[in-house]
Amino acid sequence: TPTEFAILETLMTQAGRAFQRIDLIESAIGDDTVVLERTIDVHIRSLRKKLGPLADLIETVRGVGYRFRDS
C-alpha cells in the first residue's frame, strides 16, 4: 500500500536510526491525520509479511519504535 511504502522508504533512507511510531505516522500518513500509534504496528506486520525472508531487516526497538537494520 502507499502507506506501507512510505513507512519503508522512511526507514530505509535513514537505516540504523530508530523511529518512534509518531515519527512514522507523520512521515507516512501525515501529521494532520488522527490515527492510533498502534496503526503503525499493523503496517509493520504487513510489511514484514510481504518482505518474506527479508522481514528481519525491520527491527523492533523496544521502548522506541522501529528501525531498518544497517548492514
Predicted model as a PDB file, atoms N, CA, C, CB and O in Angstrom, pLDDT in the B-factor column:
MODEL        1                                                                  
ATOM      1  N   THR A   1       0.844  -1.185   0.000  1.00 89.00           N  
ATOM      2  CA  THR A   1       0.000   0.000   0.000  1.00 89.00           C  
ATOM      3  C   THR A   1       0.886   1.245   0.000  1.00 89.00           C  
ATOM      4  CB  THR A   1      -0.959   0.000   1.224  1.00 89.00           C  
ATOM      5  O   THR A   1       2.063   1.166   0.351  1.00 89.00           O  
ATOM      6  N   PRO A   2       0.340   2.369  -0.383  1.00 90.00           N  
ATOM      7  CA  PRO A   2       1.133   3.606  -0.352  1.00 90.00           C  
ATOM      8  C   PRO A   2       1.665   3.934   1.047  1.00 90.00           C  
ATOM      9  CB  PRO A   2       0.294   4.769  -0.858  1.00 90.00           C  
ATOM     10  O   PRO A   2       2.787   4.419   1.188  1.00 90.00           O  
ATOM     11  N   THR A   3       0.871   3.672   2.061  1.00 90.00           N  
ATOM     12  CA  THR A   3       1.318   3.951   3.428  1.00 90.00           C  
ATOM     13  C   THR A   3       2.479   3.052   3.807  1.00 90.00           C  
ATOM     14  CB  THR A   3       0.166   3.770   4.424  1.00 90.00           C  
ATOM     15  O   THR A   3       3.459   3.514   4.390  1.00 90.00           O  
ATOM     16  N   GLU A   4       2.378   1.777   3.483  1.00 93.00           N  
ATOM     17  CA  GLU A   4       3.464   0.853   3.785  1.00 93.00           C  
ATOM     18  C   GLU A   4       4.735   1.249   3.038  1.00 93.00           C  
ATOM     19  CB  GLU A   4       3.060  -0.582   3.424  1.00 93.00           C  
ATOM     20  O   GLU A   4       5.833   1.194   3.593  1.00 93.00           O  
ATOM     21  N   PHE A   5       4.581   1.643   1.792  1.00 94.00           N  
ATOM     22  CA  PHE A   5       5.741   2.072   1.014  1.00 94.00           C  
ATOM     23  C   PHE A   5       6.386   3.298   1.649  1.00 94.00           C  
ATOM     24  CB  PHE A   5       5.337   2.374  -0.438  1.00 94.00           C  
ATOM     25  O   PHE A   5       7.611   3.376   1.735  1.00 94.00           O  
ATOM     26  N   ALA A   6       5.588   4.242   2.087  1.00 94.00           N  
ATOM     27  CA  ALA A   6       6.123   5.458   2.712  1.00 94.00           C  
ATOM     28  C   ALA A   6       6.857   5.123   4.014  1.00 94.00           C  
ATOM     29  CB  ALA A   6       4.985   6.468   2.989  1.00 94.00           C  
ATOM     30  O   ALA A   6       7.897   5.711   4.309  1.00 94.00           O  
ATOM     31  N   ILE A   7       6.323   4.189   4.782  1.00 94.00           N  
ATOM     32  CA  ILE A   7       6.995   3.761   6.013  1.00 94.00           C  
ATOM     33  C   ILE A   7       8.330   3.114   5.670  1.00 94.00           C  
ATOM     34  CB  ILE A   7       6.106   2.776   6.818  1.00 94.00           C  
ATOM     35  O   ILE A   7       9.354   3.439   6.270  1.00 94.00           O  
ATOM     36  N   LEU A   8       8.320   2.199   4.706  1.00 95.00           N  
ATOM     37  CA  LEU A   8       9.544   1.514   4.306  1.00 95.00           C  
ATOM     38  C   LEU A   8      10.581   2.500   3.781  1.00 95.00           C  
ATOM     39  CB  LEU A   8       9.239   0.460   3.246  1.00 95.00           C  
ATOM     40  O   LEU A   8      11.765   2.387   4.099  1.00 95.00           O  
ATOM     41  N   GLU A   9      10.144   3.453   2.989  1.00 95.00           N  
ATOM     42  CA  GLU A   9      11.054   4.461   2.462  1.00 95.00           C  
ATOM     43  C   GLU A   9      11.680   5.287   3.592  1.00 95.00           C  
ATOM     44  CB  GLU A   9      10.314   5.378   1.481  1.00 95.00           C  
ATOM     45  O   GLU A   9      12.879   5.564   3.578  1.00 95.00           O  
ATOM     46  N   THR A  10      10.865   5.670   4.555  1.00 95.00           N  
ATOM     47  CA  THR A  10      11.366   6.444   5.693  1.00 95.00           C  
ATOM     48  C   THR A  10      12.411   5.649   6.460  1.00 95.00           C  
ATOM     49  CB  THR A  10      10.212   6.845   6.627  1.00 95.00           C  
ATOM     50  O   THR A  10      13.466   6.178   6.811  1.00 95.00           O  
ATOM     51  N   LEU A  11      12.121   4.385   6.721  1.00 95.00           N  
ATOM     52  CA  LEU A  11      13.057   3.546   7.465  1.00 95.00           C  
ATOM     53  C   LEU A  11      14.354   3.322   6.690  1.00 95.00           C  
ATOM     54  CB  LEU A  11      12.411   2.206   7.795  1.00 95.00           C  
ATOM     55  O   LEU A  11      15.439   3.358   7.269  1.00 95.00           O  
ATOM     56  N   MET A  12      14.240   3.092   5.384  1.00 94.00           N  
ATOM     57  CA  MET A  12      15.413   2.776   4.582  1.00 94.00           C  
ATOM     58  C   MET A  12      16.316   3.980   4.337  1.00 94.00           C  
ATOM     59  CB  MET A  12      14.983   2.199   3.269  1.00 94.00           C  
ATOM     60  O   MET A  12      17.535   3.827   4.254  1.00 94.00           O  
ATOM     61  N   THR A  13      15.746   5.160   4.221  1.00 94.00           N  
ATOM     62  CA  THR A  13      16.563   6.337   3.927  1.00 94.00           C  
ATOM     63  C   THR A  13      17.478   6.701   5.091  1.00 94.00           C  
ATOM     64  CB  THR A  13      15.671   7.521   3.583  1.00 94.00           C  
ATOM     65  O   THR A  13      18.500   7.361   4.906  1.00 94.00           O  
ATOM     66  N   GLN A  14      17.102   6.267   6.289  1.00 93.00           N  
ATOM     67  CA  GLN A  14      17.938   6.529   7.464  1.00 93.00           C  
ATOM     68  C   GLN A  14      18.146   5.230   8.224  1.00 93.00           C  
ATOM     69  CB  GLN A  14      17.295   7.608   8.384  1.00 93.00           C  
ATOM     70  O   GLN A  14      17.823   5.122   9.406  1.00 93.00           O  
ATOM     71  N   ALA A  15      18.690   4.253   7.525  1.00 94.00           N  
ATOM     72  CA  ALA A  15      18.923   2.930   8.115  1.00 94.00           C  
ATOM     73  C   ALA A  15      19.758   3.058   9.384  1.00 94.00           C  
ATOM     74  CB  ALA A  15      19.626   1.996   7.104  1.00 94.00           C  
ATOM     75  O   ALA A  15      20.723   3.819   9.442  1.00 94.00           O  
ATOM     76  N   GLY A  16      19.364   2.300  10.386  1.00 94.00           N  
ATOM     77  CA  GLY A  16      20.066   2.317  11.661  1.00 94.00           C  
ATOM     78  C   GLY A  16      19.456   3.272  12.670  1.00 94.00           C  
ATOM     79  O   GLY A  16      19.679   3.128  13.872  1.00 94.00           O  
ATOM     80  N   ARG A  17      18.703   4.229  12.205  1.00 95.00           N  
ATOM     81  CA  ARG A  17      18.054   5.183  13.109  1.00 95.00           C  
ATOM     82  C   ARG A  17      16.728   4.600  13.591  1.00 95.00           C  
ATOM     83  CB  ARG A  17      17.827   6.556  12.405  1.00 95.00           C  
ATOM     84  O   ARG A  17      15.930   4.108  12.794  1.00 95.00           O  
ATOM     85  N   ALA A  18      16.506   4.660  14.886  1.00 96.00           N  
ATOM     86  CA  ALA A  18      15.244   4.180  15.449  1.00 96.00           C  
ATOM     87  C   ALA A  18      14.201   5.292  15.374  1.00 96.00           C  
ATOM     88  CB  ALA A  18      15.434   3.703  16.919  1.00 96.00           C  
ATOM     89  O   ALA A  18      14.426   6.406  15.849  1.00 96.00           O  
ATOM     90  N   PHE A  19      13.072   4.976  14.779  1.00 95.00           N  
ATOM     91  CA  PHE A  19      11.974   5.930  14.644  1.00 95.00           C  
ATOM     92  C   PHE A  19      10.880   5.610  15.644  1.00 95.00           C  
ATOM     93  CB  PHE A  19      11.410   5.919  13.215  1.00 95.00           C  
ATOM     94  O   PHE A  19      10.498   4.453  15.815  1.00 95.00           O  
ATOM     95  N   GLN A  20      10.382   6.634  16.296  1.00 94.00           N  
ATOM     96  CA  GLN A  20       9.212   6.457  17.141  1.00 94.00           C  
ATOM     97  C   GLN A  20       7.997   6.299  16.240  1.00 94.00           C  
ATOM     98  CB  GLN A  20       9.034   7.655  18.124  1.00 94.00           C  
ATOM     99  O   GLN A  20       8.007   6.733  15.088  1.00 94.00           O  
ATOM    100  N   ARG A  21       6.966   5.684  16.762  1.00 92.00           N  
ATOM    101  CA  ARG A  21       5.751   5.472  15.973  1.00 92.00           C  
ATOM    102  C   ARG A  21       5.178   6.791  15.469  1.00 92.00           C  
ATOM    103  CB  ARG A  21       4.701   4.731  16.803  1.00 92.00           C  
ATOM    104  O   ARG A  21       4.709   6.873  14.334  1.00 92.00           O  
ATOM    105  N   ILE A  22       5.214   7.808  16.297  1.00 90.00           N  
ATOM    106  CA  ILE A  22       4.656   9.107  15.901  1.00 90.00           C  
ATOM    107  C   ILE A  22       5.432   9.691  14.726  1.00 90.00           C  
ATOM    108  CB  ILE A  22       4.674  10.089  17.089  1.00 90.00           C  
ATOM    109  O   ILE A  22       4.843  10.342  13.863  1.00 90.00           O  
ATOM    110  N   ASP A  23       6.747   9.469  14.681  1.00 91.00           N  
ATOM    111  CA  ASP A  23       7.562   9.944  13.555  1.00 91.00           C  
ATOM    112  C   ASP A  23       7.142   9.251  12.265  1.00 91.00           C  
ATOM    113  CB  ASP A  23       9.064   9.700  13.827  1.00 91.00           C  
ATOM    114  O   ASP A  23       7.049   9.883  11.213  1.00 91.00           O  
ATOM    115  N   LEU A  24       6.890   7.946  12.355  1.00 91.00           N  
ATOM    116  CA  LEU A  24       6.474   7.197  11.172  1.00 91.00           C  
ATOM    117  C   LEU A  24       5.076   7.604  10.717  1.00 91.00           C  
ATOM    118  CB  LEU A  24       6.515   5.698  11.455  1.00 91.00           C  
ATOM    119  O   LEU A  24       4.793   7.637   9.519  1.00 91.00           O  
ATOM    120  N   ILE A  25       4.209   7.912  11.667  1.00 89.00           N  
ATOM    121  CA  ILE A  25       2.867   8.386  11.319  1.00 89.00           C  
ATOM    122  C   ILE A  25       2.971   9.694  10.549  1.00 89.00           C  
ATOM    123  CB  ILE A  25       1.995   8.570  12.589  1.00 89.00           C  
ATOM    124  O   ILE A  25       2.332   9.860   9.510  1.00 89.00           O  
ATOM    125  N   GLU A  26       3.772  10.618  11.054  1.00 88.00           N  
ATOM    126  CA  GLU A  26       3.911  11.924  10.415  1.00 88.00           C  
ATOM    127  C   GLU A  26       4.518  11.820   9.023  1.00 88.00           C  
ATOM    128  CB  GLU A  26       4.760  12.835  11.274  1.00 88.00           C  
ATOM    129  O   GLU A  26       4.095  12.526   8.108  1.00 88.00           O  
ATOM    130  N   SER A  27       5.506  10.944   8.855  1.00 87.00           N  
ATOM    131  CA  SER A  27       6.158  10.840   7.556  1.00 87.00           C  
ATOM    132  C   SER A  27       5.341  10.046   6.548  1.00 87.00           C  
ATOM    133  CB  SER A  27       7.510  10.209   7.714  1.00 87.00           C  
ATOM    134  O   SER A  27       5.408  10.324   5.350  1.00 87.00           O  
ATOM    135  N   ALA A  28       4.580   9.075   7.000  1.00 84.00           N  
ATOM    136  CA  ALA A  28       3.867   8.197   6.073  1.00 84.00           C  
ATOM    137  C   ALA A  28       2.405   8.585   5.869  1.00 84.00           C  
ATOM    138  CB  ALA A  28       3.937   6.784   6.567  1.00 84.00           C  
ATOM    139  O   ALA A  28       1.879   8.479   4.761  1.00 84.00           O  
ATOM    140  N   ILE A  29       1.764   9.028   6.919  1.00 78.00           N  
ATOM    141  CA  ILE A  29       0.329   9.300   6.844  1.00 78.00           C  
ATOM    142  C   ILE A  29       0.041  10.794   6.858  1.00 78.00           C  
ATOM    143  CB  ILE A  29      -0.398   8.623   7.996  1.00 78.00           C  
ATOM    144  O   ILE A  29      -0.921  11.255   6.245  1.00 78.00           O  
ATOM    145  N   GLY A  30       0.871  11.537   7.553  1.00 76.00           N  
ATOM    146  CA  GLY A  30       0.672  12.986   7.660  1.00 76.00           C  
ATOM    147  C   GLY A  30       0.304  13.361   9.073  1.00 76.00           C  
ATOM    148  O   GLY A  30      -0.398  12.619   9.760  1.00 76.00           O  
ATOM    149  N   ASP A  31       0.773  14.506   9.504  1.00 69.00           N  
ATOM    150  CA  ASP A  31       0.518  14.917  10.886  1.00 69.00           C  
ATOM    151  C   ASP A  31      -0.878  15.489  11.087  1.00 69.00           C  
ATOM    152  CB  ASP A  31       1.542  15.936  11.315  1.00 69.00           C  
ATOM    153  O   ASP A  31      -1.290  15.734  12.220  1.00 69.00           O  
ATOM    154  N   ASP A  32      -1.608  15.703   9.999  1.00 71.00           N  
ATOM    155  CA  ASP A  32      -2.958  16.234  10.126  1.00 71.00           C  
ATOM    156  C   ASP A  32      -4.012  15.129  10.211  1.00 71.00           C  
ATOM    157  CB  ASP A  32      -3.264  17.145   8.957  1.00 71.00           C  
ATOM    158  O   ASP A  32      -5.206  15.416  10.295  1.00 71.00           O  
ATOM    159  N   THR A  33      -3.573  13.863  10.190  1.00 71.00           N  
ATOM    160  CA  THR A  33      -4.478  12.733  10.262  1.00 71.00           C  
ATOM    161  C   THR A  33      -4.472  12.161  11.668  1.00 71.00           C  
ATOM    162  CB  THR A  33      -4.093  11.658   9.237  1.00 71.00           C  
ATOM    163  O   THR A  33      -3.414  12.023  12.283  1.00 71.00           O  
ATOM    164  N   VAL A  34      -5.637  11.832  12.172  1.00 72.00           N  
ATOM    165  CA  VAL A  34      -5.744  11.266  13.509  1.00 72.00           C  
ATOM    166  C   VAL A  34      -5.811   9.743  13.400  1.00 72.00           C  
ATOM    167  CB  VAL A  34      -6.993  11.827  14.254  1.00 72.00           C  
ATOM    168  O   VAL A  34      -6.791   9.186  12.907  1.00 72.00           O  
ATOM    169  N   VAL A  35      -4.752   9.081  13.869  1.00 76.00           N  
ATOM    170  CA  VAL A  35      -4.693   7.625  13.902  1.00 76.00           C  
ATOM    171  C   VAL A  35      -4.025   7.202  15.209  1.00 76.00           C  
ATOM    172  CB  VAL A  35      -3.921   7.057  12.662  1.00 76.00           C  
ATOM    173  O   VAL A  35      -3.305   7.980  15.835  1.00 76.00           O  
ATOM    174  N   LEU A  36      -4.273   5.976  15.603  1.00 77.00           N  
ATOM    175  CA  LEU A  36      -3.616   5.436  16.783  1.00 77.00           C  
ATOM    176  C   LEU A  36      -2.189   5.034  16.444  1.00 77.00           C  
ATOM    177  CB  LEU A  36      -4.398   4.235  17.340  1.00 77.00           C  
ATOM    178  O   LEU A  36      -1.900   4.647  15.311  1.00 77.00           O  
ATOM    179  N   GLU A  37      -1.304   5.125  17.415  1.00 77.00           N  
ATOM    180  CA  GLU A  37       0.084   4.735  17.186  1.00 77.00           C  
ATOM    181  C   GLU A  37       0.183   3.261  16.834  1.00 77.00           C  
ATOM    182  CB  GLU A  37       0.936   5.039  18.416  1.00 77.00           C  
ATOM    183  O   GLU A  37       1.111   2.856  16.134  1.00 77.00           O  
ATOM    184  N   ARG A  38      -0.750   2.458  17.304  1.00 85.00           N  
ATOM    185  CA  ARG A  38      -0.734   1.026  17.019  1.00 85.00           C  
ATOM    186  C   ARG A  38      -1.014   0.737  15.540  1.00 85.00           C  
ATOM    187  CB  ARG A  38      -1.759   0.308  17.894  1.00 85.00           C  
ATOM    188  O   ARG A  38      -0.770  -0.374  15.071  1.00 85.00           O  
ATOM    189  N   THR A  39      -1.514   1.707  14.820  1.00 88.00           N  
ATOM    190  CA  THR A  39      -1.731   1.539  13.386  1.00 88.00           C  
ATOM    191  C   THR A  39      -0.404   1.239  12.694  1.00 88.00           C  
ATOM    192  CB  THR A  39      -2.389   2.803  12.777  1.00 88.00           C  
ATOM    193  O   THR A  39      -0.354   0.451  11.749  1.00 88.00           O  
ATOM    194  N   ILE A  40       0.659   1.865  13.166  1.00 90.00           N  
ATOM    195  CA  ILE A  40       1.984   1.621  12.602  1.00 90.00           C  
ATOM    196  C   ILE A  40       2.384   0.166  12.804  1.00 90.00           C  
ATOM    197  CB  ILE A  40       3.027   2.556  13.237  1.00 90.00           C  
ATOM    198  O   ILE A  40       2.990  -0.439  11.920  1.00 90.00           O  
ATOM    199  N   ASP A  41       2.052  -0.396  13.957  1.00 93.00           N  
ATOM    200  CA  ASP A  41       2.377  -1.799  14.225  1.00 93.00           C  
ATOM    201  C   ASP A  41       1.723  -2.722  13.199  1.00 93.00           C  
ATOM    202  CB  ASP A  41       1.933  -2.189  15.643  1.00 93.00           C  
ATOM    203  O   ASP A  41       2.332  -3.698  12.761  1.00 93.00           O  
ATOM    204  N   VAL A  42       0.501  -2.416  12.823  1.00 94.00           N  
ATOM    205  CA  VAL A  42      -0.209  -3.224  11.827  1.00 94.00           C  
ATOM    206  C   VAL A  42       0.479  -3.101  10.472  1.00 94.00           C  
ATOM    207  CB  VAL A  42      -1.692  -2.789  11.722  1.00 94.00           C  
ATOM    208  O   VAL A  42       0.650  -4.098   9.770  1.00 94.00           O  
ATOM    209  N   HIS A  43       0.867  -1.906  10.107  1.00 94.00           N  
ATOM    210  CA  HIS A  43       1.560  -1.699   8.833  1.00 94.00           C  
ATOM    211  C   HIS A  43       2.924  -2.405   8.828  1.00 94.00           C  
ATOM    212  CB  HIS A  43       1.740  -0.190   8.561  1.00 94.00           C  
ATOM    213  O   HIS A  43       3.311  -2.997   7.821  1.00 94.00           O  
ATOM    214  N   ILE A  44       3.637  -2.344   9.930  1.00 95.00           N  
ATOM    215  CA  ILE A  44       4.941  -3.012  10.032  1.00 95.00           C  
ATOM    216  C   ILE A  44       4.765  -4.523   9.909  1.00 95.00           C  
ATOM    217  CB  ILE A  44       5.638  -2.656  11.373  1.00 95.00           C  
ATOM    218  O   ILE A  44       5.539  -5.183   9.215  1.00 95.00           O  
ATOM    219  N   ARG A  45       3.761  -5.068  10.572  1.00 96.00           N  
ATOM    220  CA  ARG A  45       3.494  -6.504  10.484  1.00 96.00           C  
ATOM    221  C   ARG A  45       3.208  -6.907   9.037  1.00 96.00           C  
ATOM    222  CB  ARG A  45       2.307  -6.891  11.393  1.00 96.00           C  
ATOM    223  O   ARG A  45       3.692  -7.935   8.563  1.00 96.00           O  
ATOM    224  N   SER A  46       2.424  -6.095   8.347  1.00 96.00           N  
ATOM    225  CA  SER A  46       2.102  -6.363   6.951  1.00 96.00           C  
ATOM    226  C   SER A  46       3.352  -6.263   6.064  1.00 96.00           C  
ATOM    227  CB  SER A  46       1.024  -5.385   6.462  1.00 96.00           C  
ATOM    228  O   SER A  46       3.547  -7.085   5.168  1.00 96.00           O  
ATOM    229  N   LEU A  47       4.186  -5.263   6.315  1.00 96.00           N  
ATOM    230  CA  LEU A  47       5.437  -5.110   5.563  1.00 96.00           C  
ATOM    231  C   LEU A  47       6.343  -6.320   5.759  1.00 96.00           C  
ATOM    232  CB  LEU A  47       6.171  -3.829   5.993  1.00 96.00           C  
ATOM    233  O   LEU A  47       6.912  -6.838   4.798  1.00 96.00           O  
ATOM    234  N   ARG A  48       6.474  -6.765   6.991  1.00 96.00           N  
ATOM    235  CA  ARG A  48       7.324  -7.924   7.278  1.00 96.00           C  
ATOM    236  C   ARG A  48       6.811  -9.158   6.546  1.00 96.00           C  
ATOM    237  CB  ARG A  48       7.383  -8.192   8.795  1.00 96.00           C  
ATOM    238  O   ARG A  48       7.596  -9.948   6.022  1.00 96.00           O  
ATOM    239  N   LYS A  49       5.514  -9.318   6.513  1.00 97.00           N  
ATOM    240  CA  LYS A  49       4.925 -10.459   5.822  1.00 97.00           C  
ATOM    241  C   LYS A  49       5.248 -10.405   4.329  1.00 97.00           C  
ATOM    242  CB  LYS A  49       3.401 -10.494   6.040  1.00 97.00           C  
ATOM    243  O   LYS A  49       5.582 -11.421   3.720  1.00 97.00           O  
ATOM    244  N   LYS A  50       5.146  -9.220   3.752  1.00 96.00           N  
ATOM    245  CA  LYS A  50       5.420  -9.053   2.331  1.00 96.00           C  
ATOM    246  C   LYS A  50       6.903  -9.192   2.008  1.00 96.00           C  
ATOM    247  CB  LYS A  50       4.920  -7.707   1.864  1.00 96.00           C  
ATOM    248  O   LYS A  50       7.255  -9.624   0.910  1.00 96.00           O  
ATOM    249  N   LEU A  51       7.771  -8.836   2.939  1.00 95.00           N  
ATOM    250  CA  LEU A  51       9.203  -8.942   2.716  1.00 95.00           C  
ATOM    251  C   LEU A  51       9.696 -10.386   2.814  1.00 95.00           C  
ATOM    252  CB  LEU A  51       9.944  -8.076   3.711  1.00 95.00           C  
ATOM    253  O   LEU A  51      10.791 -10.702   2.349  1.00 95.00           O  
ATOM    254  N   GLY A  52       8.909 -11.241   3.403  1.00 95.00           N  
ATOM    255  CA  GLY A  52       9.249 -12.660   3.498  1.00 95.00           C  
ATOM    256  C   GLY A  52      10.569 -12.889   4.216  1.00 95.00           C  
ATOM    257  O   GLY A  52      10.714 -12.517   5.380  1.00 95.00           O  
ATOM    258  N   PRO A  53      11.549 -13.508   3.521  1.00 95.00           N  
ATOM    259  CA  PRO A  53      12.813 -13.825   4.186  1.00 95.00           C  
ATOM    260  C   PRO A  53      13.639 -12.593   4.579  1.00 95.00           C  
ATOM    261  CB  PRO A  53      13.635 -14.701   3.291  1.00 95.00           C  
ATOM    262  O   PRO A  53      14.593 -12.707   5.348  1.00 95.00           O  
ATOM    263  N   LEU A  54      13.285 -11.449   4.069  1.00 94.00           N  
ATOM    264  CA  LEU A  54      13.987 -10.210   4.428  1.00 94.00           C  
ATOM    265  C   LEU A  54      13.293  -9.446   5.550  1.00 94.00           C  
ATOM    266  CB  LEU A  54      14.110  -9.314   3.211  1.00 94.00           C  
ATOM    267  O   LEU A  54      13.679  -8.322   5.871  1.00 94.00           O  
ATOM    268  N   ALA A  55      12.283 -10.046   6.138  1.00 95.00           N  
ATOM    269  CA  ALA A  55      11.483  -9.380   7.174  1.00 95.00           C  
ATOM    270  C   ALA A  55      12.315  -8.930   8.364  1.00 95.00           C  
ATOM    271  CB  ALA A  55      10.389 -10.302   7.652  1.00 95.00           C  
ATOM    272  O   ALA A  55      11.973  -7.948   9.024  1.00 95.00           O  
ATOM    273  N   ASP A  56      13.403  -9.637   8.645  1.00 94.00           N  
ATOM    274  CA  ASP A  56      14.215  -9.279   9.798  1.00 94.00           C  
ATOM    275  C   ASP A  56      15.026  -7.998   9.588  1.00 94.00           C  
ATOM    276  CB  ASP A  56      15.141 -10.411  10.130  1.00 94.00           C  
ATOM    277  O   ASP A  56      15.727  -7.552  10.496  1.00 94.00           O  
ATOM    278  N   LEU A  57      14.932  -7.408   8.395  1.00 96.00           N  
ATOM    279  CA  LEU A  57      15.592  -6.117   8.156  1.00 96.00           C  
ATOM    280  C   LEU A  57      14.906  -4.993   8.925  1.00 96.00           C  
ATOM    281  CB  LEU A  57      15.603  -5.791   6.656  1.00 96.00           C  
ATOM    282  O   LEU A  57      15.526  -3.976   9.233  1.00 96.00           O  
ATOM    283  N   ILE A  58      13.624  -5.180   9.234  1.00 96.00           N  
ATOM    284  CA  ILE A  58      12.902  -4.195  10.040  1.00 96.00           C  
ATOM    285  C   ILE A  58      12.940  -4.688  11.478  1.00 96.00           C  
ATOM    286  CB  ILE A  58      11.415  -3.991   9.535  1.00 96.00           C  
ATOM    287  O   ILE A  58      12.334  -5.705  11.818  1.00 96.00           O  
ATOM    288  N   GLU A  59      13.654  -3.961  12.307  1.00 96.00           N  
ATOM    289  CA  GLU A  59      13.836  -4.358  13.695  1.00 96.00           C  
ATOM    290  C   GLU A  59      12.931  -3.558  14.624  1.00 96.00           C  
ATOM    291  CB  GLU A  59      15.291  -4.186  14.106  1.00 96.00           C  
ATOM    292  O   GLU A  59      12.666  -2.378  14.394  1.00 96.00           O  
ATOM    293  N   THR A  60      12.469  -4.218  15.668  1.00 96.00           N  
ATOM    294  CA  THR A  60      11.714  -3.549  16.713  1.00 96.00           C  
ATOM    295  C   THR A  60      12.700  -3.075  17.766  1.00 96.00           C  
ATOM    296  CB  THR A  60      10.631  -4.489  17.331  1.00 96.00           C  
ATOM    297  O   THR A  60      13.518  -3.852  18.258  1.00 96.00           O  
ATOM    298  N   VAL A  61      12.621  -1.808  18.104  1.00 95.00           N  
ATOM    299  CA  VAL A  61      13.466  -1.243  19.152  1.00 95.00           C  
ATOM    300  C   VAL A  61      12.566  -1.034  20.359  1.00 95.00           C  
ATOM    301  CB  VAL A  61      14.163   0.110  18.696  1.00 95.00           C  
ATOM    302  O   VAL A  61      11.741  -0.121  20.393  1.00 95.00           O  
ATOM    303  N   ARG A  62      12.739  -1.878  21.321  1.00 94.00           N  
ATOM    304  CA  ARG A  62      11.870  -1.876  22.491  1.00 94.00           C  
ATOM    305  C   ARG A  62      11.865  -0.508  23.185  1.00 94.00           C  
ATOM    306  CB  ARG A  62      12.310  -2.962  23.474  1.00 94.00           C  
ATOM    307  O   ARG A  62      12.920   0.063  23.463  1.00 94.00           O  
ATOM    308  N   GLY A  63      10.682  -0.005  23.453  1.00 92.00           N  
ATOM    309  CA  GLY A  63      10.529   1.277  24.119  1.00 92.00           C  
ATOM    310  C   GLY A  63      10.662   2.479  23.206  1.00 92.00           C  
ATOM    311  O   GLY A  63      10.462   3.614  23.639  1.00 92.00           O  
ATOM    312  N   VAL A  64      11.001   2.239  21.930  1.00 93.00           N  
ATOM    313  CA  VAL A  64      11.179   3.349  20.997  1.00 93.00           C  
ATOM    314  C   VAL A  64      10.244   3.201  19.809  1.00 93.00           C  
ATOM    315  CB  VAL A  64      12.635   3.429  20.520  1.00 93.00           C  
ATOM    316  O   VAL A  64       9.314   3.989  19.643  1.00 93.00           O  
ATOM    317  N   GLY A  65      10.489   2.190  18.982  1.00 94.00           N  
ATOM    318  CA  GLY A  65       9.693   2.006  17.769  1.00 94.00           C  
ATOM    319  C   GLY A  65      10.345   1.008  16.844  1.00 94.00           C  
ATOM    320  O   GLY A  65      10.503  -0.163  17.191  1.00 94.00           O  
ATOM    321  N   TYR A  66      10.729   1.473  15.654  1.00 96.00           N  
ATOM    322  CA  TYR A  66      11.273   0.576  14.637  1.00 96.00           C  
ATOM    323  C   TYR A  66      12.464   1.210  13.939  1.00 96.00           C  
ATOM    324  CB  TYR A  66      10.197   0.209  13.612  1.00 96.00           C  
ATOM    325  O   TYR A  66      12.615   2.431  13.916  1.00 96.00           O  
ATOM    326  N   ARG A  67      13.313   0.346  13.366  1.00 96.00           N  
ATOM    327  CA  ARG A  67      14.422   0.806  12.560  1.00 96.00           C  
ATOM    328  C   ARG A  67      14.708  -0.210  11.475  1.00 96.00           C  
ATOM    329  CB  ARG A  67      15.665   1.051  13.423  1.00 96.00           C  
ATOM    330  O   ARG A  67      14.372  -1.388  11.604  1.00 96.00           O  
ATOM    331  N   PHE A  68      15.335   0.256  10.400  1.00 96.00           N  
ATOM    332  CA  PHE A  68      15.782  -0.614   9.325  1.00 96.00           C  
ATOM    333  C   PHE A  68      17.219  -0.981   9.665  1.00 96.00           C  
ATOM    334  CB  PHE A  68      15.661   0.079   7.896  1.00 96.00           C  
ATOM    335  O   PHE A  68      18.054  -0.109   9.907  1.00 96.00           O  
ATOM    336  N   ARG A  69      17.495  -2.266   9.681  1.00 93.00           N  
ATOM    337  CA  ARG A  69      18.825  -2.736  10.077  1.00 93.00           C  
ATOM    338  C   ARG A  69      19.881  -2.165   9.142  1.00 93.00           C  
ATOM    339  CB  ARG A  69      18.886  -4.280  10.076  1.00 93.00           C  
ATOM    340  O   ARG A  69      19.772  -2.245   7.919  1.00 93.00           O  
ATOM    341  N   ASP A  70      20.891  -1.596   9.748  1.00 85.00           N  
ATOM    342  CA  ASP A  70      22.013  -1.025   8.996  1.00 85.00           C  
ATOM    343  C   ASP A  70      23.062  -2.115   8.831  1.00 85.00           C  
ATOM    344  CB  ASP A  70      22.616   0.241   9.718  1.00 85.00           C  
ATOM    345  O   ASP A  70      23.564  -2.661   9.814  1.00 85.00           O  
ATOM    346  N   SER A  71      23.389  -2.427   7.580  1.00 71.00           N  
ATOM    347  CA  SER A  71      24.344  -3.523   7.355  1.00 71.00           C  
ATOM    348  C   SER A  71      25.776  -3.081   7.377  1.00 71.00           C  
ATOM    349  CB  SER A  71      24.069  -4.184   6.055  1.00 71.00           C  
ATOM    350  O   SER A  71      26.678  -3.900   7.202  1.00 71.00           O  
TER     351      SER A  71                                                      
ENDMDL                                                                          
END                                                                             
